[in-house]
Amino acid sequence: MKIDADALVFECALEAAPEQVWRALTIPVLLERWLRPAPGLELSMVTAEENRSLTYRWREQGQGALIGVEESLVTFELTPTNEGGTWLTLTHAPVLAPASANDNRRGPLMLAA
């Protein structure tokens, strides 16, 4: 596992071919069995490149969420291995809200004379 700034990155080898992993990630019944999503979790597909890459918008509501609703992007990258399996890279990155225009934490410090 790697941690990139605000994103978590998990990598692992799977014995299944990319086409099989793709099916598990895109067919709702199989996805539910594989990921076992928590109640209140909403998934919606953002981008897809068949058998290679897939990104879901991941919205979590309820007790697990910090501020009512927590949003992130979950990307699955599938790379075929020489053995016929798949190298899976999963990146889970929060969707960060832009800072407000009156946010005093940005920019140079103002000092009184």
N, C-alpha and C positions, 0 to 999 in steps of 0.2 A: 504494500500500500504506500502511495506517495500522497503528500499533502501539498497542493499548489495554491498558495495564497488562501483564497476562500473556497477552493474546490478540493474534494477528496477524489483520489484516483486509485482504483483497484485493478490489478492485472492478474490473470491466471490462465492456465492452459486447460482446455476442455477436450475430451476425447471425441466429441461430436463434430461433424463437418460444419462449416459456416452455414450451409443451407438448413441444417437441422436447428442450429442455434437461432437463425433468423425466424424460423417457424415458431419456436418457443417464445420469441419476443414480439411477434406480430399477430398471432392468432389468439384472440382474447381468452379463450378457455385454457390454452396452454400457458399464456402469460400469467394468468391468475394462479395456476398450479405452481409455476416456477418462482414467481416473486412473492406470492402470498401477501398482497397489499393489505394494509391496515384499514379498518373502517374509517371513512371520511377522506380517503385518498382519491384524488381525481387525476387520471392520466390522459393526456391528449398528445397525439403525434405532432411534432413540429417539422422534422425533416427525416427523410429516409432515402438511402441508396441501397437497393436490394442486395442482401447477403454481405454488405460491407459496413454500413453505418446507420444508426437510428438514434434520434433524439426525441425524448418525451418531455413535455412540461409536466411537472410533478407538483400538484397542489395538495397540501395537507391542512386539514381543518381540525379543530377541537383541541384536546388536552396536549397532544404532541407538538402543536404549533406554538411558537413563542408569542405571536401577536395576532391571535385570531386565525389568520391564514398565512401559511408559509409557502413560498413558491421557489422552485428550483428547476434546473434543467438536468436531465439524466441522459447521457450519451453512451451508447454501446458501440464500440468499434470491433469489428470481426476481421481477423487476419488469419488466412489459412496457414497451417503448419505443414512441414515436410512429411509428417506422419499421417496426414489426412484429418487432423483435428483442427481446433480453432484457438488462436490466442485472443482472449477477450480482454479489452480495456474498457472499464466502466468509469466514467467521470460524472460525479455528482456535484454540480456547482449551483450555489444560491443565485437567485435573480435579485440583484441589489436595486433598491429604490434609489433614484437620484437624490442627491442632497438638495434641500430647499434653498432658494435664493438668499434667504437671510440666515443661513447656517454660519455661525461665527467660528466654527472649527477649521474652516478652510481659509487659505490666503495668509498674508503676513500678519504678524501680531501688531496690534495698535497700542502704543504706549503713550501715556499722558505726559505732558511736559511739565 
